[in-house]
Amino acid sequence: MLNAALLSLFIAAAPTSGEEKPLFPYPMTTTTLPNGLTVTRVPFKSPGLVAYYTVVRVGSRNEVESGHTGFAHFFEHVMFKGTQKWPEGTRDALVGKLGFSENAFTSDDVTVYHVNGPSASLDTLIELEADRFMHLEYSESTFQTEAKAVLGEYHKNAASPGLKIEEQLLATAFTQHPYRHTTLGFYDDIKAMPTRYAYSKEFFKRWYTPDNVYLFIVGEFDDAAAMKTIEKNYGPWQGKAAGVAIPPEPAQTSPRSTTVTWSTPTLPRHEMYWHTPQATLKDKNGPIQEVLGAYLAGPTSPLYKSLVLEKQLCESVGPDYFMHRDPHLFGLTAKLKDEKYRLNVQVAMLNAVAEVAKGKIDTGRLAAIKDNVKYGVLMGLETQNDVALQLAYTAGILGAPQAFDTYYSMVDKVTAADLSHFAKQYLVDSQRTNLVFNVQVADGKKAP
């Protein structure tokens, strides 16, 4: 439930008398250092606590050389190893002793390192973080150990259907763009990774540069003191991000399909995806897809009510859309209760899209969905960590520290005509990829 303090901030931020106020309900200060590092601070009531997020604008999208995928995700592992000043093991010990928890994640477009803990030790944390981003060291044996750990992670994920489905979908929908492989990378590349020590050093040099990084500090701290410490520790960092060309994806001109067969009992699935534009701050294409997904297949949609609640053909139905830096995919997914319902489900999905393309849109439900998208994300800003995560991720994808406010403010501007026009232009057969996931049990029969 939305707490009273946060609700009061939303009310204060609401526009009055035609004035358009920021959607993001907290003050924000951004400074760019001479070396290009962008530092954003947000004061937030979190007694004695601070969240510290470092966003590197590199993901699997940047892995353009054949045979060299998986390195963005690899650095999520090796960045915790050590430096000359803080050798392997000593940094981790100090971070724990100070009371910080830390982790990282990698997506198609960004790698995010996050630390959460006591603001009283912020100066020390800044020193530690600046040191590892400027002076990361790892031996070839450490590299090989971590590369093998990545292979182990792949094997673990491959034990459930999700990874295989994602691999098959991307390899079918994309032919040139690096989005054609998952964040983990191609399996053969992961197996070969232990031999790529020299390349790993080059990858780090290309992308771990101050002009390719955003810092976000959210919580209770002395802003002037924090900036002084940041300037001292990050100021000497030098380097420019590489100008590596990302191969564009050629236009898809006819429908594609692929099938994944699973050997252990689980429910069949039916998924369909269309090539759609990237999210940017220059147009509404990202927010349109956020709203369109909920409108077509969210829990208030006729599609969901029919297939899940009334006819009970599906265990679940939903949209699949995430903002990306380059054109990616918009999807509708269904987990079927039985293989025999597949054709009915596909027809129902396509009919739902066709209705929107024809302009048959419930404006009342559309208005409610827009409110839910906008205020749903705002209601998630309950802790300093929540705030830092949302700001960091949207900034990393969209390329601006204020991206969260700009992006979600555009949700209000999405119209029924926008949904109809988007569906007619992009959700068409020539740009569609169908994925059939079925189950083949040991006796050769398809599982229900």
MOJO-V780628 format. One record per residue. N is the residue number from 1. RES is the residue in one small letter. D_LAST is the distance of its C-alpha to the last C-alpha in whole Angstrom. Layout:
BEGIN
N/RES/D_LAST, N/RES/D_LAST
END
This chain:
BEGIN
1/m/39, 2/l/42, 3/n/45, 4/a/48, 5/a/50, 6/l/47, 7/l/47, 8/s/51, 9/l/50, 10/f/48, 11/i/50, 12/a/53, 13/a/51, 14/a/51, 15/p/53, 16/t/56, 17/s/58, 18/g/56, 19/e/56, 20/e/53, 21/k/53, 22/p/51, 23/l/47, 24/f/47, 25/p/49, 26/y/51, 27/p/54, 28/m/53, 29/t/56, 30/t/55, 31/t/57, 32/t/57, 33/l/59, 34/p/61, 35/n/59, 36/g/56, 37/l/54, 38/t/53, 39/v/53, 40/t/52, 41/r/53, 42/v/52, 43/p/53, 44/f/51, 45/k/52, 46/s/50, 47/p/53, 48/g/54, 49/l/50, 50/v/50, 51/a/47, 52/y/48, 53/y/45, 54/t/46, 55/v/44, 56/v/44, 57/r/43, 58/v/41, 59/g/38, 60/s/36, 61/r/37, 62/n/40, 63/e/39, 64/v/41, 65/e/42, 66/s/40, 67/g/39, 68/h/39, 69/t/36, 70/g/35, 71/f/39, 72/a/39, 73/h/36, 74/f/38, 75/f/41, 76/e/39, 77/h/40, 78/v/43, 79/m/45, 80/f/45, 81/k/47, 82/g/51, 83/t/54, 84/q/57, 85/k/58, 86/w/55, 87/p/54, 88/e/51, 89/g/50, 90/t/53, 91/r/52, 92/d/48, 93/a/51, 94/l/53, 95/v/50, 96/g/49, 97/k/52, 98/l/53, 99/g/50, 100/f/48, 101/s/44, 102/e/43, 103/n/40, 104/a/38, 105/f/36, 106/t/35, 107/s/34, 108/d/34, 109/d/37, 110/v/39, 111/t/39, 112/v/40, 113/y/42, 114/h/43, 115/v/45, 116/n/45, 117/g/48, 118/p/52, 119/s/54, 120/a/57, 121/s/56, 122/l/55, 123/d/58, 124/t/57, 125/l/53, 126/i/55, 127/e/57, 128/l/54, 129/e/51, 130/a/54, 131/d/55, 132/r/51, 133/f/51, 134/m/54, 135/h/55, 136/l/51, 137/e/52, 138/y/50, 139/s/51, 140/e/49, 141/s/48, 142/t/46, 143/f/45, 144/q/43, 145/t/42, 146/e/40, 147/a/39, 148/k/37, 149/a/36, 150/v/34, 151/l/32, 152/g/31, 153/e/30, 154/y/28, 155/h/26, 156/k/25, 157/n/24, 158/a/22, 159/a/20, 160/s/18, 161/p/16, 162/g/19, 163/l/21, 164/k/20, 165/i/18, 166/e/22, 167/e/24, 168/q/22, 169/l/23, 170/l/26, 171/a/27, 172/t/26, 173/a/28, 174/f/31, 175/t/33, 176/q/36, 177/h/36, 178/p/35, 179/y/32, 180/r/31, 181/h/30, 182/t/29, 183/t/31, 184/l/31, 185/g/32, 186/f/31, 187/y/30, 188/d/33, 189/d/35, 190/i/34, 191/k/35, 192/a/38, 193/m/39, 194/p/41, 195/t/44, 196/r/44, 197/y/47, 198/a/49, 199/y/47, 200/s/45, 201/k/49, 202/e/49, 203/f/46, 204/f/47, 205/k/51, 206/r/49, 207/w/47, 208/y/49, 209/t/52, 210/p/53, 211/d/53, 212/n/49, 213/v/49, 214/y/48, 215/l/49, 216/f/48, 217/i/50, 218/v/49, 219/g/51, 220/e/54, 221/f/57, 222/d/60, 223/d/59, 224/a/63, 225/a/62, 226/a/59, 227/m/60, 228/k/63, 229/t/61, 230/i/58, 231/e/61, 232/k/63, 233/n/60, 234/y/58, 235/g/61, 236/p/61, 237/w/58, 238/q/58, 239/g/56, 240/k/55, 241/a/51, 242/a/50, 243/g/50, 244/v/47, 245/a/46, 246/i/42, 247/p/41, 248/p/40, 249/e/37, 250/p/38, 251/a/37, 252/q/33, 253/t/34, 254/s/31, 255/p/27, 256/r/25, 257/s/22, 258/t/20, 259/t/17, 260/v/15, 261/t/13, 262/w/12, 263/s/13, 264/t/11, 265/p/8, 266/t/8, 267/l/7, 268/p/8, 269/r/11, 270/h/14, 271/e/17, 272/m/21, 273/y/24, 274/w/28, 275/h/31, 276/t/33, 277/p/36, 278/q/37, 279/a/38, 280/t/42, 281/l/45, 282/k/46, 283/d/44, 284/k/41, 285/n/38, 286/g/37, 287/p/37, 288/i/36, 289/q/33, 290/e/32, 291/v/33, 292/l/31, 293/g/28, 294/a/28, 295/y/29, 296/l/26, 297/a/24, 298/g/25, 299/p/25, 300/t/27, 301/s/26, 302/p/25, 303/l/22, 304/y/21, 305/k/22, 306/s/20, 307/l/17, 308/v/17, 309/l/19, 310/e/20, 311/k/17, 312/q/14, 313/l/12, 314/c/12, 315/e/12, 316/s/15, 317/v/18, 318/g/21, 319/p/23, 320/d/24, 321/y/28, 322/f/31, 323/m/34, 324/h/35, 325/r/39, 326/d/38, 327/p/36, 328/h/32, 329/l/29, 330/f/28, 331/g/24, 332/l/21, 333/t/18, 334/a/15, 335/k/12, 336/l/9, 337/k/7, 338/d/5, 339/e/6, 340/k/8, 341/y/10, 342/r/12, 343/l/15, 344/n/16, 345/v/15, 346/q/18, 347/v/20, 348/a/20, 349/m/21, 350/l/24, 351/n/25, 352/a/26, 353/v/27, 354/a/29, 355/e/31, 356/v/32, 357/a/34, 358/k/35, 359/g/37, 360/k/35, 361/i/35, 362/d/35, 363/t/38, 364/g/38, 365/r/35, 366/l/36, 367/a/39, 368/a/37, 369/i/34, 370/k/37, 371/d/39, 372/n/35, 373/v/35, 374/k/39, 375/y/39, 376/g/36, 377/v/37, 378/l/41, 379/m/39, 380/g/38, 381/l/41, 382/e/42, 383/t/43, 384/q/45, 385/n/42, 386/d/40, 387/v/43, 388/a/44, 389/l/40, 390/q/40, 391/l/43, 392/a/43, 393/y/39, 394/t/40, 395/a/44, 396/g/42, 397/i/40, 398/l/43, 399/g/46, 400/a/48, 401/p/48, 402/q/48, 403/a/45, 404/f/43, 405/d/46, 406/t/46, 407/y/42, 408/y/41, 409/s/44, 410/m/43, 411/v/40, 412/d/43, 413/k/44, 414/v/41, 415/t/41, 416/a/39, 417/a/41, 418/d/39, 419/l/36, 420/s/36, 421/h/38, 422/f/36, 423/a/33, 424/k/35, 425/q/36, 426/y/33, 427/l/30, 428/v/31, 429/d/29, 430/s/31, 431/q/30, 432/r/26, 433/t/24, 434/n/20, 435/l/18, 436/v/14, 437/f/12, 438/n/9, 439/v/8, 440/q/10, 441/v/10, 442/a/13, 443/d/13, 444/g/13, 445/k/9, 446/k/7, 447/a/4, 448/p/0
END
